[in-house]
């Protein structure tokens, strides 16, 4: 099961990936409004914090949640340089960001994160940031895409570490997933891989160029 809590001035989606059988949960991209995130965890048992990338609107409450629940934090270490980088001056104060700890584990391609009896596979998807990743539940066909893929769009590449060529390569990886895969992005509504293959201009453009 997936729960989404939209937080902060940038309307970032904090994702709760839950194994209903065991009650265990992964908290993904806790960006702002830490008390709301804590309340939304409810009676579930959080086992880890995951970050799709290191931008502050996605990691601004990692320190708070880690302190509250004593759970480890996993992220691709290529994004460590972003943790203390307030790209938009004053934004950290705006979202009452906590100092973000360094990750306890470096996430790499094909790593598997166990959440109760559920499993999330790590897909490295650089482009929006150098260390961007997505999380894929192969059994239930769920993709947590961070800022790599949105409904009808993709993450920007004009911020430090962004690279459009890398992002296009990451999109080529994602379109190979089953069409029925439900996509939970870092901002905006859910979608599916099939819908994005049909309507997302960045992906249809790749198709016209015969790049997938």
N, C-alpha and C positions, 0 to 999 in steps of 0.2 A: 504494500500500500504506500502511496505517496500523498503527503500533505504539503500544501504550499502556503507560506505566509509572506505576504508582500510588505516590505518594510522600507522606511527611510525616504528621503526626498527624491531619490532616483528610482523609487518603486522597484527595488531589487527583490527577487524571489528567493527567500530562504526555503530550502527543501528539506522535508523530513522523510527519509526512506525507512520504512517500517516493516519488520517481520511480525505480522499480527499473531502468528502462532506462539512466538516466544516473548513478544512485547519489546524486543530490542530495536534500537533506532540508530541511524546515522544522521547527524545534523550537518547539512551541506550548505555552505556559503552563508553563515550567520553575519549579516552585514551591518545591521543597525537595530535599534530598539531591543536591546538585550533582554529587558524584563518581559516584553511580549513574547520573545522567542522562548524564554524560560517557561512562561505560562503555557505556551502551545505544546511544549514537550509533554505536559500533562502527566499521566501515570505511566508513560513509556519509559524504558531504560536506555538512555543514550550510551553508546559504546565508543563512539569516535566522532571527531569533527573532520569533515572533508572540505577542501577548497578546490573549486574548478580553476581558480587563478588568484593572483595576489593583489588585485585592485582593492582599495580600501572599502568600497561599497559592498564587497563580498567577504572581507575578513575583519571588518571593524569591531565585531563582537566575539571573535574567536577567543580572545583573552578572557572575556567575561564568562563565556560558557565553559571554557576549560577550567577556570577557577571554581565555578559553581558545582561542576559535576566530576572534576578530577579525571577527565578522559583525554586520550591522546589526539593530536592534531596532525593530519596528513595533507601534504601538498607537494607538487613538483618543485624541487629546490631551484630550478631555473628562475622562478618568480620571487625568490627571497629578496631580491633588490627592490621589489615593489612594496614590501611590507611597511617600510618606514618612509615611503615616498608619497607625500601628500600632493598628488598631481594637480589637484585644484586647491589652491591655498585657502585655508579656513574650513575645508570640508570635514576634516577630522573633528573639529569642534562642533560642527553642525550636526553630526551624527553621534556625538559623544563617544567617539571611538576609544577602545581600550588598546594599550600597547599589544601588538600581535606577537606572540612567541614564534621562534623558529620552529619549523615542522619537526615532529618526532620521527616521521618517516617520509622519505622521498618517494613520491609516486612515479612509477615508470610504466611504460607500455606493457599491457597484459598482466599487470599486478591484479590480484583478486582480493577484495575486501569482504570479509564475512560479517554479515549483520544478522545475528541469529542463524537461521537456516537459509537466509537469502545471500546472494553473492552479487557483488558489483565488480565488473571488469573495468580496468582503467584503459582509456584510449588517449594517447597523447595527441592533442590537437592544437599545436601552436599557431600563431597568427595574430590573434587579438593581443596575446602576450606570449613571450617565449616559452613559458611553462604551462600553458593552458592545457587542461585535460577535460574529458567528458567521462561520465560513469554510465556503464551499460549493464542492465539486468537482462541477460540473454534469455532466461526462462520466461519472464513476463513481458519481454520486449519493451523495456522502458529505458529511455536515454535522458540523462541529466546533462544538458549541453552547455551550461554556463553562458558565457558571452560569445561562444563560437557560432552558434546558430540560433536565430530567432524566427518566429513566425513571419515570413515574408522578407527577412533581412538577415544580416550577419553582424558580428561585432566590429567596431571601428578598429582601424589599424594605424591611426595617426598619433597614438600616444606612445610614450617610451617603450621600446621593445616590440612594437607592432610591426607586422610584415604581411602585406597582402598576398604575396606569392605563397608563403607558408599557410595562410588561411585558406587559400583555394585548394591547396593539397589536402588540408584537413577536411574540407567539404567533400572532396573526392572519396575520402575514407568513410565519411558518414553516410553518403548515398548508397553505399554497399550494404547497409543494414536493411533488415526487412521493412517493406513499405508500411506495415502496420505498426511499426515502432512508435510509441507515444513519446513525444519530445517535451521535456520540461525545461524551458530556457531560463536564463538568469534574469530576464526582464520580459514582461508581456505574457500573452496567453500561451497555452499549450498548443501543440500542433502534432503532425505525424511526419515521418520521413517521406511517405508517399505524397502527401500534400505539398511538401516543400519541393520535391522533385518536379511537381506539376506547375507550381506557381511562384517559387522563389526566384527572382531574376538573377541572383548570383549563381544559382544552381542550373537554371535553364540555360544561362549563358555558357556554362561549361559544357552542357549537353550539345548546344549548337556548334561549339568548337570541337566536338567529338572527344572531349577530355574525360568523359565517363560513359 
